[in-house]
Amino acid sequence: MYRARTKDIEVEVEPYYLEEQSDPDESRYVWGYRIVISNHSDLTVKLVHRYWHITDQNGLVDEVEGPGVVGEQPRLEPGDSFEYSSGCPLDTPSGMMFGHYEMETDEGETFMVDIPAFSLDSPGLTRVLN
């Protein structure tokens, strides 16, 4: 589990390899990830925008952004949490992701919340340290 906390908003990420959707012979590797966003602050916040920075093992970068997550813009009152799952395909057997959410308070103030960097590793992948 990977965690980051910004302004008392915690983001937990748990990535997992989706073998049934992957096809290494066709250079297709797919991961799912489960995210839990928890509001430990005294403010009510709404997730209005997401940004992802995705890098494959060859250093190729893909940036993804848009409104909300999985078609929603969840509103989190103090003590609330929101959980969702999504996925990421790559052409290589490993990579990494990180990003941020833009949150908005009821008063209209916006701020960024970090999504921790996490690795996407195929099972059985041999790591070579340089």
C-alpha positions in Angstrom: 0.0 0.0 0.0 1.3 3.5 -1.0 0.2 6.5 1.0 0.4 10.3 0.8 -1.2 13.0 2.9 -1.7 16.6 1.9 -3.6 19.1 4.0 -5.1 16.2 6.0 -6.4 14.5 2.9 -4.9 11.0 2.7 -4.6 9.0 -0.5 -3.9 5.3 -0.3 -3.1 3.3 -3.5 -3.0 -0.5 -3.9 -1.9 -1.6 -7.4 -2.4 -5.1 -8.7 -1.5 -6.9 -11.9 -4.4 -8.1 -14.1 -3.0 -11.2 -15.7 -6.3 -12.1 -17.4 -6.3 -8.8 -19.3 -2.6 -8.9 -20.1 -0.9 -10.5 -23.1 2.9 -10.4 -22.8 3.2 -11.9 -26.3 1.5 -8.9 -27.7 3.3 -6.4 -25.3 0.1 -5.7 -23.4 0.4 -5.4 -19.6 -2.5 -4.3 -17.5 -2.7 -3.2 -13.9 -5.6 -2.3 -11.7 -5.4 0.0 -8.7 -7.6 0.7 -5.8 -7.6 4.1 -4.3 -9.0 5.3 -1.0 -9.3 9.1 -0.4 -9.9 10.0 3.3 -10.7 13.4 4.6 -9.0 13.9 8.0 -9.5 17.7 7.8 -12.2 19.9 9.3 -13.3 21.0 5.8 -15.7 19.6 3.3 -13.9 19.1 0.0 -14.9 18.0 -3.5 -12.6 16.2 -5.9 -12.9 18.3 -9.1 -10.0 17.2 -11.3 -7.3 14.5 -11.6 -3.9 14.4 -13.2 -1.8 11.2 -13.8 1.9 11.0 -14.9 2.5 7.5 -16.2 5.9 6.2 -17.2 6.7 2.8 -18.7 10.0 1.0 -18.2 11.4 2.6 -21.4 10.8 6.1 -20.0 7.9 6.8 -22.3 5.5 9.2 -20.4 1.8 9.5 -20.8 -0.2 12.2 -19.0 -3.9 11.8 -18.3 -6.1 14.4 -16.8 -9.8 15.3 -16.6 -12.7 16.1 -14.4 -13.3 13.9 -11.3 -12.6 10.2 -11.1 -14.5 7.3 -12.7 -17.2 9.7 -13.8 -17.7 11.2 -10.3 -16.7 14.3 -8.4 -17.0 13.0 -4.9 -17.8 15.3 -2.0 -16.1 14.4 1.3 -17.2 15.8 4.6 -14.8 15.6 7.5 -14.3 12.0 8.4 -15.6 10.7 5.0 -13.7 8.5 2.6 -14.2 7.6 -1.0 -13.0 4.4 -2.7 -12.7 3.6 -6.4 -10.8 1.2 -8.7 -9.4 1.9 -12.2 -6.7 0.5 -14.5 -3.7 1.3 -16.6 -2.4 -0.6 -19.6 1.3 -0.4 -20.6 3.4 -1.8 -23.5 6.2 -2.8 -21.1 6.2 -5.2 -18.1 6.8 -2.4 -15.6 6.3 1.2 -15.0 5.2 3.8 -12.4 2.4 6.3 -11.8 1.9 9.4 -9.7 -0.3 12.4 -9.8 -2.6 14.8 -7.9 -6.2 15.6 -7.4 -7.5 19.1 -7.4 -9.8 19.6 -4.4 -12.3 22.5 -3.8 -13.7 23.6 -0.4 -17.3 24.8 0.0 -15.8 28.3 0.2 -14.3 27.9 -3.4 -10.7 27.5 -2.3 -8.8 25.0 -4.5 -5.7 23.0 -3.6 -3.7 20.0 -4.9 -3.6 16.7 -3.1 -0.7 14.4 -4.0 -1.2 10.9 -5.3 1.8 8.9 -4.1 4.2 7.4 -6.7 3.6 3.7 -7.1 5.2 1.0 -9.2 3.6 -1.3 -11.7 5.5 -4.6 -11.8 4.5 -7.8 -13.6 4.8 -11.0 -11.5 8.1 -12.8 -12.0 9.8 -9.7 -13.3 13.6 -9.8 -12.6 14.9 -6.5 -11.3 18.3 -5.3 -12.3 19.8 -2.5 -10.2 22.3 -0.2 -11.9 
